[in-house]
């Protein structure tokens, strides 16, 4: 998996790149037959900066036996929750609209 994800790191600097990153990560997991439960823990090794720090904190909170509050809104327990969190955080409607607008502007300029 490390070879397939060589130089593939996501830091959140270019929010829309999460789409390509997640596609490559999914393909690498499928190729190496890595199940969803393991994949969510491996994902943090392919993130950088605040994206990694935030995900690690939320995964640690889900693995903790200490109840901090009644609300578990910051806890990620399943692979779909992690994927939804990353997509909602980085591929927001605004980010997608901005990327689309940039693409249209580039095509019109050419």
N, C-alpha and C positions, 0 to 999 in steps of 0.2 A: 504494500500500500504506500509506503514511504517513497518508493520509486515512481509510482503513478502520480503522486501528489507533489513530486519534486518541484520546488520553487512556487508551489501554490499556497500562499498564505493570504488570509483576509484580515485586514485591520480595521475596516470601516471607513477608510479614507475616501474611497469611491463607493458609495452605498449601493449603486446599482450592480456592481460587480459581484454581489452576493449571489445573484442568480447563476452566473457561470461557475462560481466557486462551489455552490451547493450541487450543481449538476456533476461537476468533476468528482466531488467527494462521494456522491451517490454511486457513480460509475466505478470508482475505486473500491468502495465497499462491496458492491455486487461482484466485481471481478475476483476479490479475495474472499468472498462468502463471509462477510462480517455482518453479524446480526445487529439489529437496531439497538438492542440494549448495550452492546459493546461500542457501537458507533458513536453514541452520544458522549461517551467518555473519551473516545479517541479524537473527536472533533476539536477539542480544545488545543491539541497539539498542532493544529493547522491554522490557528488564529493568532493574531498579534495584537498588541496594544490594548485599548479599552475593550475591544470585542472579546478578547480572551479573558481579561480580568473580570468582566461582567458575567460571562458565561460560567467561569470557574466558581465565582461567588454563588451564583444561583444553583449550580449543581451541588456545591458543598452544603448549601442550605437544605437541599432535598435529601441529602444523605445524613443529615444531622438528627440526633435523637432529641435535641433540645428544642422545645416549642418556644419560639420567640413571640409569636402573637397568634390570635385566633385565625387571622387571615393568612392564607398561603399563596398570595398573589405573586410573590417573588420566587416561588419554588417551581423548578422544572423537574418533572419526574419521568416523562416518557419522550421517546424520539419525536413523535408529532408535536409535542409541546415545544421542544427545542427548535425544531424547524419553523414552526409558526412564530416563535419569539424572534428568531433571526430575520425572517422575512418581514414581519411587522415592524421590526426596528430599523432595518436597513433598506428594504425595498418597499417603502411606504408609497402610497398613491402619489404623493408630491414628488418623490424621487423618480418614480417611473414617468410621470408627466414631464418633469424637467428633462430627463434623458430623451424622451420622445421629441420634445421641442428642440433640443440640441441636434438631434438626428435630422429633423426636418430642415432646420436652418442650414446645416452642413450640405444637404442635398440641393437646396435652393441656391446656395452660393456656388456650387460646382456647375 
